[in-house]
Amino acid sequence: QAELRAEGLAVHRKVVEGPIAESILGFAEGQNIDLIVMSTHGRSGIGRWIYGSVAQKVLQGAKCPILLIRASE
């Protein structure tokens, strides 16, 4: 956050409670967010089926652009 602000970007963070994907989407829409940036584990197959995919749900429901960054190990 500090590094992005140093580059002149407006960066905000907020903690909300509730179902993850739905909370992200509701907050983004309610605050007129320009861009959602989030990391993803990049699971596929059975891991994705068991754990679900927050990133996929956000991608399907977002009304603004999304930047997904694969988490490093």
Biopython code that builds the backbone (N, CA, C, O; Angstrom):
import numpy as np
from Bio.PDB.StructureBuilder import StructureBuilder

atoms = [
    (1, "GLN", "N", (0.827, -1.174, 0.000)),
    (1, "GLN", "CA", (0.000, 0.000, 0.000)),
    (1, "GLN", "C", (0.879, 1.247, 0.000)),
    (1, "GLN", "O", (0.634, 2.175, -0.771)),
    (2, "ALA", "N", (1.887, 1.279, 0.846)),
    (2, "ALA", "CA", (2.779, 2.437, 0.917)),
    (2, "ALA", "C", (3.528, 2.644, -0.396)),
    (2, "ALA", "O", (3.699, 3.776, -0.847)),
    (3, "GLU", "N", (3.975, 1.547, -1.006)),
    (3, "GLU", "CA", (4.697, 1.648, -2.267)),
    (3, "GLU", "C", (3.808, 2.213, -3.373)),
    (3, "GLU", "O", (4.260, 3.031, -4.175)),
    (4, "LEU", "N", (2.557, 1.785, -3.418)),
    (4, "LEU", "CA", (1.636, 2.283, -4.437)),
    (4, "LEU", "C", (1.318, 3.757, -4.211)),
    (4, "LEU", "O", (1.244, 4.534, -5.163)),
    (5, "ARG", "N", (1.131, 4.135, -2.969)),
    (5, "ARG", "CA", (0.879, 5.544, -2.661)),
    (5, "ARG", "C", (2.074, 6.409, -3.037)),
    (5, "ARG", "O", (1.910, 7.535, -3.506)),
    (6, "ALA", "N", (3.283, 5.877, -2.830)),
    (6, "ALA", "CA", (4.497, 6.610, -3.195)),
    (6, "ALA", "C", (4.559, 6.854, -4.703)),
    (6, "ALA", "O", (5.191, 7.805, -5.165)),
    (7, "GLU", "N", (3.900, 5.989, -5.454)),
    (7, "GLU", "CA", (3.833, 6.139, -6.911)),
    (7, "GLU", "C", (2.706, 7.075, -7.344)),
    (7, "GLU", "O", (2.511, 7.309, -8.536)),
    (8, "GLY", "N", (1.963, 7.611, -6.367)),
    (8, "GLY", "CA", (0.900, 8.560, -6.682)),
    (8, "GLY", "C", (-0.471, 7.944, -6.864)),
    (8, "GLY", "O", (-1.391, 8.618, -7.329)),
    (9, "LEU", "N", (-0.631, 6.674, -6.507)),
    (9, "LEU", "CA", (-1.919, 6.014, -6.655)),
    (9, "LEU", "C", (-2.752, 6.157, -5.387)),
    (9, "LEU", "O", (-2.216, 6.155, -4.278)),
    (10, "ALA", "N", (-4.050, 6.279, -5.558)),
    (10, "ALA", "CA", (-4.971, 6.299, -4.418)),
    (10, "ALA", "C", (-5.270, 4.842, -4.056)),
    (10, "ALA", "O", (-5.856, 4.107, -4.850)),
    (11, "VAL", "N", (-4.869, 4.440, -2.871)),
    (11, "VAL", "CA", (-5.029, 3.061, -2.434)),
    (11, "VAL", "C", (-5.783, 3.060, -1.112)),
    (11, "VAL", "O", (-5.472, 3.827, -0.201)),
    (12, "HIS", "N", (-6.778, 2.188, -1.026)),
    (12, "HIS", "CA", (-7.560, 2.075, 0.201)),
    (12, "HIS", "C", (-7.703, 0.602, 0.540)),
    (12, "HIS", "O", (-7.750, -0.249, -0.348)),
    (13, "ARG", "N", (-7.770, 0.315, 1.809)),
    (13, "ARG", "CA", (-8.045, -1.060, 2.220)),
    (13, "ARG", "C", (-9.166, -1.035, 3.251)),
    (13, "ARG", "O", (-9.327, -0.076, 4.006)),
    (14, "LYS", "N", (-9.926, -2.107, 3.256)),
    (14, "LYS", "CA", (-11.085, -2.194, 4.137)),
    (14, "LYS", "C", (-11.304, -3.653, 4.477)),
    (14, "LYS", "O", (-11.172, -4.525, 3.618)),
    (15, "VAL", "N", (-11.636, -3.914, 5.715)),
    (15, "VAL", "CA", (-11.969, -5.271, 6.139)),
    (15, "VAL", "C", (-13.480, -5.338, 6.290)),
    (15, "VAL", "O", (-14.073, -4.547, 7.024)),
    (16, "VAL", "N", (-14.095, -6.275, 5.600)),
    (16, "VAL", "CA", (-15.541, -6.480, 5.705)),
    (16, "VAL", "C", (-15.788, -7.929, 6.091)),
    (16, "VAL", "O", (-14.969, -8.805, 5.816)),
    (17, "GLU", "N", (-16.909, -8.168, 6.722)),
    (17, "GLU", "CA", (-17.251, -9.525, 7.145)),
    (17, "GLU", "C", (-18.370, -10.075, 6.279)),
    (17, "GLU", "O", (-19.190, -9.326, 5.748)),
    (18, "GLY", "N", (-18.392, -11.389, 6.147)),
    (18, "GLY", "CA", (-19.444, -12.050, 5.395)),
    (18, "GLY", "C", (-18.843, -13.009, 4.388)),
    (18, "GLY", "O", (-17.631, -13.225, 4.379)),
    (19, "PRO", "N", (-19.682, -13.588, 3.541)),
    (19, "PRO", "CA", (-19.178, -14.470, 2.486)),
    (19, "PRO", "C", (-18.176, -13.693, 1.622)),
    (19, "PRO", "O", (-18.465, -12.577, 1.192)),
    (20, "ILE", "N", (-17.023, -14.270, 1.372)),
    (20, "ILE", "CA", (-15.904, -13.525, 0.802)),
    (20, "ILE", "C", (-16.228, -12.877, -0.543)),
    (20, "ILE", "O", (-16.168, -11.653, -0.664)),
    (21, "ALA", "N", (-16.564, -13.665, -1.538)),
    (21, "ALA", "CA", (-16.786, -13.107, -2.872)),
    (21, "ALA", "C", (-17.928, -12.093, -2.867)),
    (21, "ALA", "O", (-17.811, -11.019, -3.456)),
    (22, "GLU", "N", (-19.010, -12.430, -2.213)),
    (22, "GLU", "CA", (-20.163, -11.541, -2.165)),
    (22, "GLU", "C", (-19.824, -10.236, -1.443)),
    (22, "GLU", "O", (-20.306, -9.171, -1.829)),
    (23, "SER", "N", (-19.000, -10.314, -0.400)),
    (23, "SER", "CA", (-18.602, -9.116, 0.331)),
    (23, "SER", "C", (-17.714, -8.217, -0.520)),
    (23, "SER", "O", (-17.863, -6.995, -0.505)),
    (24, "ILE", "N", (-16.796, -8.820, -1.258)),
    (24, "ILE", "CA", (-15.927, -8.040, -2.150)),
    (24, "ILE", "C", (-16.771, -7.341, -3.210)),
    (24, "ILE", "O", (-16.603, -6.148, -3.461)),
    (25, "LEU", "N", (-17.671, -8.087, -3.824)),
    (25, "LEU", "CA", (-18.509, -7.515, -4.887)),
    (25, "LEU", "C", (-19.428, -6.422, -4.354)),
    (25, "LEU", "O", (-19.577, -5.376, -4.985)),
    (26, "GLY", "N", (-20.043, -6.654, -3.201)),
    (26, "GLY", "CA", (-20.941, -5.660, -2.619)),
    (26, "GLY", "C", (-20.210, -4.390, -2.252)),
    (26, "GLY", "O", (-20.718, -3.294, -2.488)),
    (27, "PHE", "N", (-19.020, -4.518, -1.676)),
    (27, "PHE", "CA", (-18.236, -3.346, -1.308)),
    (27, "PHE", "C", (-17.805, -2.572, -2.548)),
    (27, "PHE", "O", (-17.918, -1.348, -2.596)),
    (28, "ALA", "N", (-17.312, -3.291, -3.543)),
    (28, "ALA", "CA", (-16.846, -2.641, -4.767)),
    (28, "ALA", "C", (-17.966, -1.860, -5.439)),
    (28, "ALA", "O", (-17.763, -0.738, -5.903)),
    (29, "GLU", "N", (-19.136, -2.456, -5.487)),
    (29, "GLU", "CA", (-20.270, -1.782, -6.130)),
    (29, "GLU", "C", (-20.758, -0.608, -5.290)),
    (29, "GLU", "O", (-21.080, 0.449, -5.832)),
    (30, "GLY", "N", (-20.815, -0.782, -3.994)),
    (30, "GLY", "CA", (-21.307, 0.276, -3.117)),
    (30, "GLY", "C", (-20.385, 1.471, -3.024)),
    (30, "GLY", "O", (-20.831, 2.575, -2.714)),
    (31, "GLN", "N", (-19.102, 1.267, -3.290)),
    (31, "GLN", "CA", (-18.121, 2.343, -3.185)),
    (31, "GLN", "C", (-17.655, 2.844, -4.554)),
    (31, "GLN", "O", (-16.732, 3.656, -4.628)),
    (32, "ASN", "N", (-18.265, 2.381, -5.617)),
    (32, "ASN", "CA", (-17.870, 2.763, -6.985)),
    (32, "ASN", "C", (-16.373, 2.555, -7.217)),
    (32, "ASN", "O", (-15.675, 3.454, -7.686)),
    (33, "ILE", "N", (-15.897, 1.368, -6.883)),
    (33, "ILE", "CA", (-14.490, 1.024, -7.024)),
    (33, "ILE", "C", (-14.125, 0.920, -8.504)),
    (33, "ILE", "O", (-14.880, 0.361, -9.300)),
    (34, "ASP", "N", (-12.947, 1.469, -8.869)),
    (34, "ASP", "CA", (-12.471, 1.453, -10.261)),
    (34, "ASP", "C", (-11.821, 0.136, -10.662)),
    (34, "ASP", "O", (-11.910, -0.280, -11.818)),
    (35, "LEU", "N", (-11.162, -0.526, -9.697)),
    (35, "LEU", "CA", (-10.379, -1.715, -10.001)),
    (35, "LEU", "C", (-10.280, -2.581, -8.754)),
    (35, "LEU", "O", (-10.008, -2.084, -7.661)),
    (36, "ILE", "N", (-10.501, -3.871, -8.923)),
    (36, "ILE", "CA", (-10.297, -4.826, -7.841)),
    (36, "ILE", "C", (-8.997, -5.552, -8.124)),
    (36, "ILE", "O", (-8.825, -6.128, -9.198)),
    (37, "VAL", "N", (-8.074, -5.529, -7.161)),
    (37, "VAL", "CA", (-6.814, -6.249, -7.279)),
    (37, "VAL", "C", (-6.803, -7.313, -6.195)),
    (37, "VAL", "O", (-6.999, -7.010, -5.018)),
    (38, "MET", "N", (-6.578, -8.541, -6.586)),
    (38, "MET", "CA", (-6.556, -9.618, -5.602)),
    (38, "MET", "C", (-5.596, -10.709, -6.033)),
    (38, "MET", "O", (-5.323, -10.887, -7.220)),
    (39, "SER", "N", (-5.090, -11.435, -5.050)),
    (39, "SER", "CA", (-4.214, -12.561, -5.369)),
    (39, "SER", "C", (-5.052, -13.834, -5.434)),
    (39, "SER", "O", (-6.151, -13.909, -4.884)),
    (40, "THR", "N", (-4.505, -14.821, -6.117)),
    (40, "THR", "CA", (-5.183, -16.094, -6.258)),
    (40, "THR", "C", (-4.177, -17.220, -6.100)),
    (40, "THR", "O", (-3.008, -17.071, -6.459)),
    (41, "HIS", "N", (-4.626, -18.335, -5.566)),
    (41, "HIS", "CA", (-3.762, -19.499, -5.434)),
    (41, "HIS", "C", (-3.631, -20.237, -6.758)),
    (41, "HIS", "O", (-2.718, -21.044, -6.932)),
    (42, "GLY", "N", (-4.529, -19.967, -7.683)),
    (42, "GLY", "CA", (-4.467, -20.626, -8.981)),
    (42, "GLY", "C", (-4.806, -22.099, -8.936)),
    (42, "GLY", "O", (-4.297, -22.878, -9.742)),
    (43, "ARG", "N", (-5.654, -22.489, -8.010)),
    (43, "ARG", "CA", (-6.045, -23.899, -7.927)),
    (43, "ARG", "C", (-6.864, -24.301, -9.147)),
    (43, "ARG", "O", (-7.539, -23.477, -9.765)),
    (44, "SER", "N", (-6.790, -25.553, -9.468)),
    (44, "SER", "CA", (-7.629, -26.091, -10.541)),
    (44, "SER", "C", (-8.050, -27.491, -10.144)),
    (44, "SER", "O", (-7.574, -28.031, -9.144)),
    (45, "GLY", "N", (-8.919, -28.066, -10.907)),
    (45, "GLY", "CA", (-9.336, -29.446, -10.674)),
    (45, "GLY", "C", (-10.005, -29.651, -9.331)),
    (45, "GLY", "O", (-10.868, -28.868, -8.933)),
    (46, "ILE", "N", (-9.608, -30.699, -8.637)),
    (46, "ILE", "CA", (-10.262, -31.088, -7.388)),
    (46, "ILE", "C", (-10.064, -30.046, -6.294)),
    (46, "ILE", "O", (-10.974, -29.818, -5.497)),
    (47, "GLY", "N", (-8.906, -29.413, -6.238)),
    (47, "GLY", "CA", (-8.666, -28.385, -5.222)),
    (47, "GLY", "C", (-9.632, -27.223, -5.365)),
    (47, "GLY", "O", (-10.126, -26.689, -4.372)),
    (48, "ARG", "N", (-9.894, -26.839, -6.583)),
    (48, "ARG", "CA", (-10.838, -25.754, -6.840)),
    (48, "ARG", "C", (-12.261, -26.190, -6.499)),
    (48, "ARG", "O", (-13.054, -25.406, -5.977)),
    (49, "TRP", "N", (-12.569, -27.435, -6.796)),
    (49, "TRP", "CA", (-13.909, -27.951, -6.511)),
    (49, "TRP", "C", (-14.145, -28.004, -5.008)),
    (49, "TRP", "O", (-15.224, -27.646, -4.537)),
    (50, "ILE", "N", (-13.144, -28.447, -4.250)),
    (50, "ILE", "CA", (-13.285, -28.567, -2.796)),
    (50, "ILE", "C", (-13.338, -27.193, -2.133)),
    (50, "ILE", "O", (-14.211, -26.934, -1.304)),
    (51, "TYR", "N", (-12.409, -26.318, -2.495)),
    (51, "TYR", "CA", (-12.288, -25.024, -1.825)),
    (51, "TYR", "C", (-13.119, -23.933, -2.480)),
    (51, "TYR", "O", (-13.326, -22.880, -1.877)),
    (52, "GLY", "N", (-13.597, -24.155, -3.691)),
    (52, "GLY", "CA", (-14.297, -23.110, -4.418)),
    (52, "GLY", "C", (-13.286, -22.123, -4.963)),
    (52, "GLY", "O", (-12.085, -22.275, -4.737)),
    (53, "SER", "N", (-13.741, -21.150, -5.652)),
    (53, "SER", "CA", (-12.824, -20.155, -6.190)),
    (53, "SER", "C", (-13.417, -18.769, -5.990)),
    (53, "SER", "O", (-14.325, -18.350, -6.708)),
    (54, "VAL", "N", (-12.882, -18.068, -4.997)),
    (54, "VAL", "CA", (-13.326, -16.694, -4.745)),
    (54, "VAL", "C", (-13.022, -15.846, -5.971)),
    (54, "VAL", "O", (-13.848, -15.038, -6.396)),
    (55, "ALA", "N", (-11.826, -16.033, -6.541)),
    (55, "ALA", "CA", (-11.437, -15.246, -7.706)),
    (55, "ALA", "C", (-12.428, -15.443, -8.855)),
    (55, "ALA", "O", (-12.817, -14.478, -9.513)),
    (56, "GLN", "N", (-12.834, -16.686, -9.095)),
    (56, "GLN", "CA", (-13.779, -16.967, -10.175)),
    (56, "GLN", "C", (-15.122, -16.291, -9.927)),
    (56, "GLN", "O", (-15.719, -15.731, -10.847)),
    (57, "LYS", "N", (-15.599, -16.345, -8.681)),
    (57, "LYS", "CA", (-16.872, -15.706, -8.358)),
    (57, "LYS", "C", (-16.796, -14.201, -8.530)),
    (57, "LYS", "O", (-17.735, -13.576, -9.022)),
    (58, "VAL", "N", (-15.670, -13.618, -8.122)),
    (58, "VAL", "CA", (-15.509, -12.169, -8.273)),
    (58, "VAL", "C", (-15.415, -11.812, -9.753)),
    (58, "VAL", "O", (-16.016, -10.832, -10.195)),
    (59, "LEU", "N", (-14.666, -12.599, -10.520)),
    (59, "LEU", "CA", (-14.573, -12.355, -11.966)),
    (59, "LEU", "C", (-15.941, -12.380, -12.636)),
    (59, "LEU", "O", (-16.229, -11.551, -13.499)),
    (60, "GLN", "N", (-16.773, -13.321, -12.245)),
    (60, "GLN", "CA", (-18.088, -13.458, -12.870)),
    (60, "GLN", "C", (-19.043, -12.352, -12.456)),
    (60, "GLN", "O", (-19.931, -11.987, -13.227)),
    (61, "GLY", "N", (-18.879, -11.812, -11.256)),
    (61, "GLY", "CA", (-19.861, -10.861, -10.762)),
    (61, "GLY", "C", (-19.451, -9.401, -10.767)),
    (61, "GLY", "O", (-20.296, -8.530, -10.563)),
    (62, "ALA", "N", (-18.184, -9.111, -10.992)),
    (62, "ALA", "CA", (-17.705, -7.734, -10.892)),
    (62, "ALA", "C", (-18.164, -6.874, -12.058)),
    (62, "ALA", "O", (-18.266, -7.332, -13.196)),
    (63, "LYS", "N", (-18.437, -5.617, -11.742)),
    (63, "LYS", "CA", (-18.833, -4.651, -12.763)),
    (63, "LYS", "C", (-17.680, -3.726, -13.124)),
    (63, "LYS", "O", (-17.834, -2.814, -13.937)),
    (64, "CYS", "N", (-16.516, -3.970, -12.509)),
    (64, "CYS", "CA", (-15.328, -3.176, -12.813)),
    (64, "CYS", "C", (-14.200, -4.143, -13.194)),
    (64, "CYS", "O", (-14.331, -5.350, -12.994)),
    (65, "PRO", "N", (-13.106, -3.628, -13.737)),
    (65, "PRO", "CA", (-11.979, -4.495, -14.087)),
    (65, "PRO", "C", (-11.370, -5.158, -12.851)),
    (65, "PRO", "O", (-11.461, -4.633, -11.741)),
    (66, "ILE", "N", (-10.752, -6.309, -13.062)),
    (66, "ILE", "CA", (-10.110, -7.062, -11.991)),
    (66, "ILE", "C", (-8.695, -7.415, -12.421)),
    (66, "ILE", "O", (-8.467, -7.843, -13.552)),
    (67, "LEU", "N", (-7.746, -7.232, -11.506)),
    (67, "LEU", "CA", (-6.364, -7.643, -11.746)),
    (67, "LEU", "C", (-6.072, -8.764, -10.767)),
    (67, "LEU", "O", (-6.045, -8.558, -9.554)),
    (68, "LEU", "N", (-5.849, -9.974, -11.320)),
    (68, "LEU", "CA", (-5.521, -11.141, -10.497)),
    (68, "LEU", "C", (-4.028, -11.384, -10.553)),
    (68, "LEU", "O", (-3.421, -11.378, -11.624)),
    (69, "ILE", "N", (-3.443, -11.598, -9.380)),
    (69, "ILE", "CA", (-2.010, -11.864, -9.283)),
    (69, "ILE", "C", (-1.850, -13.218, -8.616)),
    (69, "ILE", "O", (-2.350, -13.437, -7.513)),
    (70, "ARG", "N", (-1.161, -14.114, -9.277)),
    (70, "ARG", "CA", (-0.958, -15.446, -8.697)),
    (70, "ARG", "C", (-0.013, -15.351, -7.517)),
    (70, "ARG", "O", (1.081, -14.796, -7.621)),
    (71, "ALA", "N", (-0.450, -15.901, -6.392)),
    (71, "ALA", "CA", (0.360, -15.898, -5.164)),
    (71, "ALA", "C", (1.593, -16.766, -5.388)),
    (71, "ALA", "O", (1.507, -17.838, -5.987)),
    (72, "SER", "N", (2.737, -16.297, -4.905)),
    (72, "SER", "CA", (3.947, -17.091, -5.028)),
    (72, "SER", "C", (4.070, -18.026, -3.843)),
    (72, "SER", "O", (3.507, -17.767, -2.779)),
    (73, "GLU", "N", (4.790, -19.091, -4.019)),
    (73, "GLU", "CA", (4.942, -20.089, -2.951)),
    (73, "GLU", "C", (5.929, -19.610, -1.913)),
    (73, "GLU", "O", (6.188, -20.314, -0.936)),
]
sb = StructureBuilder()
sb.init_structure("model")
sb.init_model(0)
sb.init_chain("A")
sb.init_seg("    ")
for serial, (resi, resn, name, xyz) in enumerate(atoms, 1):
    if name == "N":
        sb.init_residue(resn, " ", resi, " ")
    sb.init_atom(name, np.array(xyz, "f"), 0.0, 1.0, " ", f" {name:<3s}", serial, name[0])
structure = sb.get_structure()
